[in-house]
């Protein structure tokens, strides 16, 4: 590399500050995925049609649902969870888990 010329950092070298939902939603999918794996906590997951694994992640006080393709072995989408309808798919699982604890 010539003196005085600096390479731009790649996403793997970015330093993430505390992310909010608005900033997170602006990221491209690959950066959302990296941030989610590095900083998120998986709270629940479920399998849909034996093809997809849907996981709820908590990230700095907001929640997202990651849709993971078992066939492609990759995250296809990461969607914010803001309203009750998005949580409904997990309610039965949470209740079942609580009953098993007692």
Rosetta blueprint (number, residue, H / E / L):
1 X L
2 X L
3 X L
4 X L
5 X L
6 X L
7 X L
8 X L
9 X L
10 X L
11 X H
12 X H
13 X H
14 X L
15 X L
16 X L
17 X L
18 X L
19 X L
20 X L
21 X H
22 X H
23 X H
24 X H
25 X H
26 X H
27 X L
28 X L
29 X H
30 X H
31 X H
32 X H
33 X H
34 X H
35 X H
36 X H
37 X H
38 X H
39 X H
40 X L
41 X E
42 X E
43 X E
44 X E
45 X E
46 X E
47 X E
48 X E
49 X L
50 X L
51 X L
52 X E
53 X E
54 X E
55 X E
56 X E
57 X E
58 X E
59 X E
60 X L
61 X L
62 X E
63 X E
64 X E
65 X E
66 X E
67 X E
68 X E
69 X E
70 X L
71 X L
72 X L
73 X L
74 X E
75 X E
76 X E
77 X E
78 X E
79 X E
80 X E
81 X L
82 X L
83 X L
84 X H
85 X H
86 X H
87 X H
88 X H
89 X H
90 X H
91 X H
92 X H
93 X H
94 X H
95 X H
96 X H
97 X H
98 X H
99 X H
100 X H
101 X H
102 X L
